[in-house]
Each structure stands twice: as structure tokens, then as C-alpha cells.
Amino acid sequence: MGHVLLSTLNWGLGHASRDIPIIRELLNHRQDVTVAACGNALSMLKREFPGCTFIEFPDYPVPNNSGRLFFPAFTAHVPALIRGLADERKNLQHILSKDHYDLIISDSRPGVYSDVVPSIHITHQVHQSFPLIVWPIELIGLYVNARSFRRYSSLVIADNKSRDVALAGKLSRTFFPSTKKQSYYSGILASVRYEPPRKLIDFLIIISGMEPQRTALEKIILPQVKDLPGKKVVLLGRPSADQVVRPDDDTEIWSYVSNEEKIRLMCGARFIICRSGYTSMMDFAELQIRKGLLIPTPGQWEQEYLSSYYQRRGWFMSKSQYRLNLRQDVERAEGFSGFPQMRKTGENVGRLYEELLAQYVER
């Protein structure tokens, strides 16, 4: 039986969510798992796996996303990220001095690796997307990533290997031979499982993400919900509150629901409106959601690229929140096909364990 240290990034819950099936698979094979994380990611994984060992492990400060001015704000934030990375390396050495580990798994934390313990990095983004005006930075980013990834024994890319069903598009591709050689395409890694819906609804609107953009989208969408026909449920993504408002017989606005109830609502919705975060898109593919409208978070280049890429492929329509006309946009979005068929998480994570993880934890 092996001992695995898994550390995940706390910028939103997407990273922790895709680690859930990996942790579950390791536990199914009777491996010991210690989770090192912080904030909401740590809380989420504690609720999901109360039998694991947990370590409070701070990561990097989150840059403020003010929307269209995010690029200069992010640039100004780089020194803080560098300091955070240095602190991460020191904290990791302290953790490794306290216990023995057979494998380290880092989800998007570039400072979590060891020269002594085999280390695996999980990502879907070996190629960052930047605004066109600073496109040359993308090439620099590819080079920086390639050098960073060399510290790891393997690189797990949470996307499909075939370009025909690549959910991350160019983000999961590189032309560096060293990165290609160490890459393992796992396929989608979604934490959701199909749940029989308690009720069928016409529209599920999920307002999520970091502030202040979550509140900005809420203010834009709520006045337009009444224009949509049929039964509607709006999730505001405000866990600090616990209330439901019913402005009319066809509309429910929930401040927050459990993850289990959110999945049931997704399974029972004919059409979903949400941000285009990559974890949400893997959930769409896992649950075979066909109809939706994507609203990328302004300033989050990854979401902006993904939603544009999906629209070009004819999978889902994308619309900026600044030009949102909910009723008209939903009508146009009906003509898109949804993601093509692909292997589901259960098969993917079983293959990941047998073909990669087992060689480190079953020696």
C-alpha cells in the first residue's frame, strides 16, 4: 500500500473537483491519501473524504479580476505570485520532512514537486491563452511551461487525446517534444455523477465564480430571467446566504444549494446557462448536456478562449455578459449540438490508475 500526497490549487473549486475521482480511485485501491490544500478547496475535499489526512497548505494569492482591466492587474500581481511560489517550496519541504510519501500529485501548483519523491502534475492547460495584443507572450508561456514540467515524472492532461473531441482545444496542446513525451491524456475528469432529477425544469441558470464578476453577472441576468418561457431555477452561488425567492410561479432563485442538488438540477434541466469554466464543461460532457448558453468571465482568458472555441466547433453558443439579451441568445443557442460522445470519467480514471499511478504506489 502506497502513501500519496495530493495538493490542489484553491483558485475556485474546479481543481479540487477534478481531483475527487482520482482520490476516490486511489482509495478504492486501498492507497493512503494525504490532501494538502487551503480554503474552500480544502473544505470541499474534507467533506468528500473525511477518512483522509488533511494538511493546511497555503497557495498563491488570487489576483483581483476587474474584468476588462484584468491584464494590467494580473501583471502587477506577478511579484506576489513569485513570493507565494517561494513560500510554497519551503512549506512543502516541511511537509515532506514529517512523513514518507511514495507519490506526489500536484494539481496546478508548480511549486509542489520533489527531486526525491516521484511527482505528477495535473493540468489541462499546457498552453495559456492571452489577449491578441500580447500574443507573443503565449510563445514565452509555452517555453516557461515546458521547463517547469520537466521537474515532474509525468504530466496528466485532463483532456481527450483526439483533437476531434479535445475539450480544451489548443490549451492542452504543445509543440515542445519534452512536454509531449511526458504527457498522459487522461480524458475528462468530472466529479459529477448522474442523479435522477426530482423535477424537470426548462432553464437552469448558474451564476458562479470569484467576485466581483459573480455579482456583476447576477445584476445583468436577474432582470432578464422573466423573459424566458417555462420553469426556471437560478443558483446565485452565495454560500454565505441560505434563502429562496419565488418572484413568480415559474421562477425559483436560490442563494445556494448543495452540490448534490445542483447535479440533480443539471440532470433535470432542458437548457443550462452558465460560465465557461473548464470544470463545468467537463461536467457538461459527463452528464451529456446538449443545450446551453456560455457566458465567459470577463478577463479570464481561458474561459473566453474556450467559449469562442466551442462556438466555432458548433457545440455551444457564447455571449459576452456586456451584450447579453437572454431571450434572443437562448433562441440562437438552440441551434448548437452540444459536445460529441466521449469516454466518461469512470473509465478514464480506472485507466489512469492502471497505466500510470499504479507504477508508483504498488511497487
Phi and psi in degrees as a GROMACS rama.xvg file:
@    title "Ramachandran Plot"
@    xaxis  label "Phi"
@    yaxis  label "Psi"
@TYPE xy
-98.4717  167.323  GLY-2
-121.253  120.614  HIS-3
-112.284  131.691  VAL-4
-101.337  116.787  LEU-5
-115.093  125.712  LEU-6
-125.061  128.904  SER-7
-123.201  150.888  THR-8
-75.017  146.988  LEU-9
-107.965  30.9209  ASN-10
-91.004  86.3819  TRP-11
80.7688  178.736  GLY-12
-101.683  3.5031  LEU-13
-62.4945  -40.3567  GLY-14
-67.5477  -46.8104  HIS-15
-62.1959  -36.2037  ALA-16
-62.5076  -44.9079  SER-17
-75.7195  -14.0632  ARG-18
-80.9172  -17.889  ASP-19
-56.8635  -51.0882  ILE-20
-64.2456  -29.239  PRO-21
-69.0465  -46.7856  ILE-22
-61.0716  -43.7421  ILE-23
-59.728  -41.5978  ARG-24
-66.916  -41.206  GLU-25
-61.3026  -43.5974  LEU-26
-66.5917  -36.0081  LEU-27
-61.9134  -27.4913  ASN-28
-95.9281  17.5539  HIS-29
62.0788  33.1536  ARG-30
-89.9319  146.638  GLN-31
-81.3866  135.368  ASP-32
-126.778  125.693  VAL-33
-110.563  128.517  THR-34
-104.655  125.773  VAL-35
-114.775  112.471  ALA-36
-159.809  -171.603  ALA-37
-150.42  170.14  CYS-38
59.2383  -144.361  GLY-39
-64.517  -32.8141  ASN-40
-62.3824  -43.7472  ALA-41
-64.5021  -44.1513  LEU-42
-61.067  -41.614  SER-43
-62.1533  -47.3499  MET-44
-71.0894  -29.4544  LEU-45
-63.2518  -41.9908  LYS-46
-66.668  -37.6724  ARG-47
-74.9423  -36.7715  GLU-48
-132.621  71.6896  PHE-49
-63.3168  -18.5985  PRO-50
-83.4864  -8.48163  GLY-51
-79.3227  166.485  CYS-52
-92.4651  140.427  THR-53
-127.67  141.301  PHE-54
-127.113  129.169  ILE-55
-71.0811  116.725  GLU-56
-137.756  95.4002  PHE-57
-60.2683  145.792  PRO-58
-114.249  -138.705  ASP-59
-98.5483  145.884  TYR-60
-62.5291  140.595  PRO-61
-84.9391  128.111  VAL-62
-68.8734  146.55  PRO-63
-72.5465  128.065  ASN-64
-98.753  98.9701  ASN-65
-95.2295  16.6844  SER-66
89.8966  -118.711  GLY-67
-67.4092  -16.2439  ARG-68
-100.108  20.3359  LEU-69
-66.6544  -34.7769  PHE-70
-61.6947  -51.4666  PHE-71
-63.9473  -33.078  PRO-72
-66.2925  -39.9912  ALA-73
-66.2792  -42.1024  PHE-74
-60.0232  -42.403  THR-75
-66.912  -21.0284  ALA-76
-85.9522  -11.8053  HIS-77
-56.092  -44.8279  VAL-78
-56.398  -38.0344  PRO-79
-66.1569  -36.497  ALA-80
-65.3523  -40.1544  LEU-81
-64.1817  -42.3065  ILE-82
-63.4156  -40.3902  ARG-83
-62.5206  -37.5099  GLY-84
-65.783  -41.403  LEU-85
-63.6929  -42.1577  ALA-86
-64.301  -37.1409  ASP-87
-61.364  -43.0289  GLU-88
-61.7192  -42.9946  ARG-89
-64.4357  -44.1512  LYS-90
-65.6632  -36.6147  ASN-91
-64.7552  -43.0069  LEU-92
-61.1285  -36.1435  GLN-93
-64.341  -43.7849  HIS-94
-62.215  -44.7663  ILE-95
-67.9677  -25.2535  LEU-96
-75.7126  -15.6794  SER-97
-91.7121  -21.3016  LYS-98
-153.945  166.901  ASP-99
-99.8192  136.116  HIS-100
-129.867  143.098  TYR-101
-92.2784  -21.4534  ASP-102
-154.858  139.08  LEU-103
-112.025  130.322  ILE-104
-117.294  119.396  ILE-105
-110.343  123.478  SER-106
-101.696  97.4123  ASP-107
63.9652  25.8227  SER-108
-115.647  96.2655  ARG-109
-67.1565  -12.3951  PRO-110
-91.9769  -3.10075  GLY-111
-96.2693  92.0851  VAL-112
-162.291  164.237  TYR-113
-138.743  147.279  SER-114
-80.5371  -11.5433  ASP-115
-107.586  -42.6123  VAL-116
-94.8398  130.119  VAL-117
-52.8323  134.848  PRO-118
-129.29  136.203  SER-119
-120.898  137.915  ILE-120
-110.689  131.722  HIS-121
-106.307  131.026  ILE-122
-159.714  167.618  THR-123
-121.089  4.89836  HIS-124
-130.013  85.6297  GLN-125
-90.1846  -8.45459  VAL-126
-134.717  104.625  HIS-127
-72.6591  150.988  GLN-128
-105.969  128.017  SER-129
-120.734  160.239  PHE-130
-55.9991  148.339  PRO-131
-56.4938  -33.6326  LEU-132
-65.5919  -23.9007  ILE-133
-119.588  33.5356  VAL-134
-52.6457  -39.0055  TRP-135
-55.4472  -23.5682  PRO-136
-63.8884  -27.3419  ILE-137
-59.3712  -41.7591  GLU-138
-66.0887  -39.9167  LEU-139
-63.4741  -41.0571  ILE-140
-61.6438  -39.056  GLY-141
-60.3845  -42.6931  LEU-142
-66.4587  -44.9815  TYR-143
-61.7781  -43.2566  VAL-144
-61.8076  -43.9658  ASN-145
-59.2083  -42.1925  ALA-146
-67.8509  -39.3691  ARG-147
-65.561  -40.9347  SER-148
-68.1508  -21.4186  PHE-149
-63.7519  -16.6015  ARG-150
-72.6241  -13.9085  ARG-151
-104.536  150.86  TYR-152
-68.3372  -39.1865  SER-153
-147.726  158.982  SER-154
-122.84  114.195  LEU-155
-94.5287  117.794  VAL-156
-103.72  117.401  ILE-157
-80.0343  66.613  ALA-158
-156.596  166.924  ASP-159
-78.8796  143.014  ASN-160
-69.9735  -37.449  LYS-161
-70.7769  130.125  SER-162
-64.9955  -22.4146  ARG-163
-65.5897  -27.2479  ASP-164
-125.231  28.3453  VAL-165
-75.5049  110.265  ALA-166
-71.9816  -27.2164  LEU-167
-93.6291  -3.01616  ALA-168
57.941  -133.261  GLY-169
-67.7077  -19.4843  LYS-170
-62.5279  -28.6871  LEU-171
-99.2124  13.8597  SER-172
-119.735  148.57  ARG-173
-146.079  156.696  THR-174
-105.162  6.34327  PHE-175
-81.948  120.004  PHE-176
-56.4339  -38.697  PRO-177
-62.9768  -41.0199  SER-178
-69.2518  -41.7416  THR-179
-58.7311  -40.9607  LYS-180
-65.0501  -36.0918  LYS-181
-94.4833  1.14242  GLN-182
-83.913  137.263  SER-183
-124.687  113.886  TYR-184
-84.5192  110.279  TYR-185
-82.5961  -16.9874  SER-186
83.2684  -176.671  GLY-187
-67.7998  146.276  ILE-188
-128.857  90.9878  LEU-189
-109.094  143.721  ALA-190
-86.9942  -12.2314  SER-191
-80.9904  151.118  VAL-192
-132.641  147.293  ARG-193
-59.8426  130.457  TYR-194
-121.687  127.934  GLU-195
-56.0475  124.975  PRO-196
-69.8469  144.7  PRO-197
-79.5072  -23.3948  ARG-198
-155.19  154.558  LYS-199
-97.1409  135.847  LEU-200
-131.213  160.165  ILE-201
-82.5204  -43.3423  ASP-202
-134.532  131.562  PHE-203
-114.468  123.363  LEU-204
-114.542  117.027  ILE-205
-108.697  113.578  ILE-206
-103.67  114.619  ILE-207
-144.974  -179.56  SER-208
106.389  179.523  GLY-209
-82.8589  153.743  MET-210
-74.9834  155.134  GLU-211
-88.1838  2.6669  PRO-212
-71.7924  -26.139  GLN-213
-62.8671  -47.6037  ARG-214
-65.0168  -37.5563  THR-215
-60.2352  -44.0067  ALA-216
-67.4746  -38.5106  LEU-217
-57.6959  -43.9334  GLU-218
-67.5991  -28.5264  LYS-219
-79.7709  -40.3081  ILE-220
-81.02  -44.6154  ILE-221
-54.4403  -42.5247  LEU-222
-65.3499  -18.1116  PRO-223
-97.4064  -9.1749  GLN-224
-60.6113  -35.5981  VAL-225
-62.2521  -19.7658  LYS-226
-79.7536  -11.3648  ASP-227
-87.1096  139.383  LEU-228
-82.2412  152.021  PRO-229
89.8216  -168.502  GLY-230
-79.4987  132.793  LYS-231
-133.344  140.722  LYS-232
-126.976  130.324  VAL-233
-114.674  128.494  VAL-234
-108.491  120.061  LEU-235
-86.9948  -14.6011  LEU-236
65.8527  39.7661  GLY-237
-118.244  84.536  ARG-238
-64.9564  -17.4381  PRO-239
-70.9834  -20.5589  SER-240
-106.814  164.841  ALA-241
-149.915  80.3961  ASP-242
-151.452  160.118  GLN-243
-130.571  137.004  VAL-244
-119.6  136.675  VAL-245
-120.571  89.1972  ARG-246
-67.9221  -22.8067  PRO-247
-154.398  177.638  ASP-248
-66.0879  -20.0641  ASP-249
-104.29  1.30613  ASP-250
-129.785  132.35  THR-251
-123.505  131.826  GLU-252
-119.89  110.679  ILE-253
-102.175  133.567  TRP-254
-68.3246  -35.7088  SER-255
-165.501  143.847  TYR-256
-133.366  160.915  VAL-257
-65.98  161.612  SER-258
-61.6482  -37.6734  ASN-259
-62.7394  -43.3328  GLU-260
-69.4052  -35.4473  GLU-261
-60.2529  -42.2466  LYS-262
-64.731  -42.7657  ILE-263
-59.9469  -40.8473  ARG-264
-65.1088  -40.5926  LEU-265
-61.8843  -42.2763  MET-266
-67.6851  -26.3019  CYS-267
-98.3507  1.1185  GLY-268
-93.3632  136.547  ALA-269
-76.1434  -29.886  ARG-270
-146.247  135.531  PHE-271
-122.882  136.795  ILE-272
-117.68  123.815  ILE-273
-163.067  176.913  CYS-274
-68.8154  165.697  ARG-275
-106.44  38.6874  SER-276
-63.2845  147.621  GLY-277
-63.5968  -37.5664  TYR-278
-63.4706  -41.5297  THR-279
-61.4892  -36.1048  SER-280
-69.8411  -35.6756  MET-281
-65.5297  -35.644  MET-282
-62.6138  -42.4321  ASP-283
-56.1397  -47.1332  PHE-284
-66.2284  -40.6753  ALA-285
-64.6801  -41.6886  GLU-286
-90.0149  0.851492  LEU-287
56.2278  45.6892  GLN-288
-77.026  126.625  ILE-289
-104.67  -27.2873  ARG-290
-118.79  125.707  LYS-291
-168.678  163.275  GLY-292
-124.482  126.734  LEU-293
-103.224  134.064  LEU-294
-124.174  94.8058  ILE-295
-65.4817  147.214  PRO-296
-69.7886  123.987  THR-297
-57.9495  135.118  PRO-298
87.2176  -15.6152  GLY-299
-91.5254  96.8662  GLN-300
-61.2632  -33.705  TRP-301
-61.4548  -48.665  GLU-302
-63.7623  -39.6174  GLN-303
-64.515  -41.5987  GLU-304
-65.9073  -47.3253  TYR-305
-60.0418  -46.9891  LEU-306
-65.8346  -36.5897  SER-307
-66.1073  -41.3752  SER-308
-62.6872  -43.7612  TYR-309
-65.4736  -36.1936  TYR-310
-67.1269  -40.6426  GLN-311
-63.471  -34.0296  ARG-312
-78.984  -8.13666  ARG-313
80.2811  18.0605  GLY-314
-87.657  -52.2365  TRP-315
-143.617  149.001  PHE-316
-84.2265  144.797  MET-317
-116.835  143.208  SER-318
-146.408  132.848  LYS-319
-64.9767  141.927  SER-320
-66.2152  -21.2964  GLN-321
-76.6541  -15.9548  TYR-322
-123.471  29.392  ARG-323
-78.6033  123.494  LEU-324
-123.454  95.5596  ASN-325
-56.7023  -48.0153  LEU-326
-66.1163  -46.8494  ARG-327
-65.4244  -40.8386  GLN-328
-67.4498  -37.6947  ASP-329
-63.83  -41.1966  VAL-330
-61.2747  -41.1247  GLU-331
-69.0042  -36.9847  ARG-332
-68.1822  -19.0439  ALA-333
-61.1536  -22.9564  GLU-334
-82.6938  0.10466  GLY-335
-92.9547  156.896  PHE-336
-91.9195  -20.2106  SER-337
83.8022  172.632  GLY-338
-67.9823  148.567  PHE-339
-70.257  168.348  PRO-340
-63.9017  143.092  GLN-341
-154.881  166.157  MET-342
-63.3233  142.3  ARG-343
-89.3732  170.268  LYS-344
-60.11  -42.3527  THR-345
-55.1212  -47.3404  GLY-346
-67.4186  -40.4626  GLU-347
-63.6326  -45.4397  ASN-348
-73.5261  -30.6528  VAL-349
-64.5431  -41.706  GLY-350
-67.4809  -38.7873  ARG-351
-59.5918  -43.2156  LEU-352
-66.0471  -50.1648  TYR-353
-66.3571  -38.0331  GLU-354
-90.4265  -19.2247  GLU-355
-131.562  -59.8786  LEU-356
-66.1518  -36.0352  LEU-357
-59.961  -31.9794  ALA-358
-66.2265  -18.4881  GLN-359
-97.4543  -31.2535  TYR-360
-105.664  -6.57059  VAL-361
-118.039  28.243  GLU-362
